[in-house]
Amino acid sequence: MSRLVIGYGNPLREDDGFGPRVAEEIAKRRPTWRVLTTQQLTLDFVLELKDAERVAFIDASLGSPAGALRIVPLTGTTTSDVHDFSSHHVPPERLLYVTRELYGRVPLAFLVTVYLERTGFGTELSPAVAESIPEAIRRCIAMLEMDIQHVSECGMLS
């Protein structure tokens, strides 16, 4: 089963580097998985998604409390505003939608988001966000390896 991990965000903007940091840690633990890091998602990622069976998108966003994880399943079926995006940033749900339209299928996918505290210049994560990394890694690996029904029953999706 092919697994894809995409960690995105700017590692030079403190907590915004959460996605790439988690993805890099997953790559160390699962060297046979395809793991990519980027500052932003673009339509090029459709070429990666078309062959994946399962995918995790990992990002940071505004929200409260800082360091809290939010994990949601993605289906690629959202059609509202699907054409309202920039070629410089495409949300994961839209990437999946385009993959479905072009290739007739989408991988089982989910988005892991941490609520950030700081986005100043620097590479160090805030303590709250840094503390969430082990749990984010554990949950991503579990969701990419487990039967999705078991993941739902374990309460891993939030």
C-alpha positions as CSV (number, residue, x, y, z in Angstrom):
1,M,0.0,0.0,0.0
2,S,1.5,3.3,-1.0
3,R,1.5,6.1,1.6
4,L,2.2,9.7,1.0
5,V,3.0,12.4,3.7
6,I,3.0,16.0,2.7
7,G,4.2,18.5,5.3
8,Y,3.7,22.1,4.3
9,G,4.5,25.5,5.8
10,N,7.4,27.9,6.1
11,P,10.1,26.5,8.3
12,L,11.6,30.1,8.6
13,R,8.4,31.4,10.3
14,E,8.5,29.6,13.6
15,D,5.3,27.6,14.2
16,D,4.5,27.6,10.5
17,G,7.3,25.1,10.1
18,F,5.3,22.4,12.0
19,G,4.2,20.5,8.9
20,P,7.6,20.0,7.4
21,R,9.1,19.2,10.8
22,V,6.5,16.4,11.5
23,A,6.9,15.1,7.9
24,E,10.7,14.9,8.3
25,E,10.3,12.9,11.6
26,I,7.9,10.5,9.9
27,A,10.4,10.0,7.1
28,K,13.0,8.8,9.7
29,R,10.5,6.3,11.1
30,R,9.0,5.1,7.8
31,P,11.7,5.3,5.2
32,T,9.7,3.4,2.6
33,W,6.9,6.0,2.6
34,R,6.9,8.9,0.1
35,V,7.4,12.0,2.3
36,L,7.4,15.5,0.8
37,T,7.9,18.9,2.4
38,T,7.0,22.3,0.8
39,Q,6.1,25.8,1.7
40,Q,2.8,25.7,0.0
41,L,0.6,23.3,-1.9
42,T,0.3,23.7,-5.7
43,L,-1.4,21.8,-8.4
44,D,1.8,19.8,-9.1
45,F,0.9,17.6,-6.1
46,V,-1.9,16.0,-8.1
47,L,0.7,14.0,-9.8
48,E,1.8,12.6,-6.4
49,L,-1.8,12.0,-5.2
50,K,-2.9,10.1,-8.3
51,D,-0.8,7.0,-7.3
52,A,-1.1,7.2,-3.5
53,E,-3.5,4.9,-1.6
54,R,-3.3,6.9,1.6
55,V,-2.1,10.5,2.3
56,A,-1.6,12.7,5.2
57,F,-1.4,16.5,4.8
58,I,0.3,18.2,7.8
59,D,0.0,22.0,8.4
60,A,-0.3,24.7,11.0
61,S,-3.1,27.2,11.2
62,L,-4.7,29.9,13.4
63,G,-6.8,28.6,16.2
64,S,-6.9,28.1,19.9
65,P,-5.5,26.8,22.1
66,A,-2.0,26.9,20.6
67,G,-0.5,23.4,20.2
68,A,-3.9,21.7,19.9
69,L,-4.1,19.1,17.1
70,R,-7.1,18.9,14.8
71,I,-7.4,15.9,12.4
72,V,-10.1,15.8,9.8
73,P,-10.8,13.3,7.0
74,L,-10.7,14.7,3.4
75,T,-12.8,13.3,0.6
76,G,-12.1,15.4,-2.5
77,T,-15.8,15.8,-3.1
78,T,-16.2,19.4,-2.2
79,T,-17.2,21.4,-5.2
80,S,-18.0,24.8,-3.7
81,D,-15.4,27.3,-4.7
82,V,-13.3,24.6,-6.3
83,H,-12.2,27.0,-9.0
84,D,-11.5,29.8,-6.5
85,F,-7.9,29.2,-5.7
86,S,-4.5,30.6,-6.5
87,S,-2.0,28.6,-8.5
88,H,0.4,29.4,-5.7
89,H,-1.6,27.7,-3.0
90,V,-4.3,25.1,-3.4
91,P,-6.0,23.6,-0.3
92,P,-5.7,19.8,0.2
93,E,-9.5,19.3,-0.5
94,R,-9.2,21.0,-3.9
95,L,-6.1,19.0,-4.8
96,L,-8.1,15.8,-4.0
97,Y,-11.0,17.1,-6.1
98,V,-8.8,17.8,-9.1
99,T,-7.2,14.3,-8.7
100,R,-10.7,12.8,-8.7
101,E,-11.7,14.8,-11.8
102,L,-8.5,13.9,-13.7
103,Y,-7.9,10.3,-12.6
104,G,-11.2,9.1,-11.4
105,R,-10.0,8.3,-7.9
106,V,-8.6,9.8,-4.7
107,P,-6.5,8.3,-1.9
108,L,-7.9,7.9,1.6
109,A,-6.7,11.3,3.0
110,F,-6.7,13.4,6.1
111,L,-5.4,16.7,7.3
112,V,-3.5,17.1,10.5
113,T,-3.4,20.7,11.7
114,V,-1.8,22.2,14.8
115,Y,-2.9,25.6,16.1
116,L,0.0,27.9,16.0
117,E,1.2,30.5,18.5
118,R,4.0,32.4,16.7
119,T,4.8,33.2,13.1
120,G,7.7,35.5,13.6
121,F,11.0,35.0,11.8
122,G,13.0,32.1,13.1
123,T,13.2,28.3,12.9
124,E,12.3,27.4,16.6
125,L,8.8,26.2,17.3
126,S,6.9,27.6,20.3
127,P,6.9,25.2,23.3
128,A,3.1,24.4,22.8
129,V,3.6,23.5,19.2
130,A,6.8,21.6,19.7
131,E,5.1,19.5,22.4
132,S,2.5,18.4,20.0
133,I,5.0,16.9,17.5
134,P,5.2,13.4,19.1
135,E,1.4,13.0,19.2
136,A,1.1,14.3,15.6
137,I,3.6,11.7,14.5
138,R,1.9,8.9,16.4
139,R,-1.5,9.7,15.0
140,C,-0.3,10.2,11.4
141,I,1.5,6.9,11.4
142,A,-1.5,5.1,13.0
143,M,-3.9,6.5,10.5
144,L,-1.8,5.7,7.5
145,E,-1.2,2.1,8.8
146,M,-4.6,1.2,10.4
147,D,-7.9,0.2,9.0
148,I,-9.8,3.5,8.7
149,Q,-12.8,2.0,10.6
150,H,-10.4,1.3,13.5
151,V,-9.0,4.8,13.4
152,S,-12.5,6.3,13.7
153,E,-13.4,3.9,16.6
154,C,-10.2,4.9,18.4
155,G,-11.2,8.6,18.3
156,M,-8.1,9.6,16.3
157,L,-10.0,11.9,14.1
158,S,-11.0,15.1,15.8
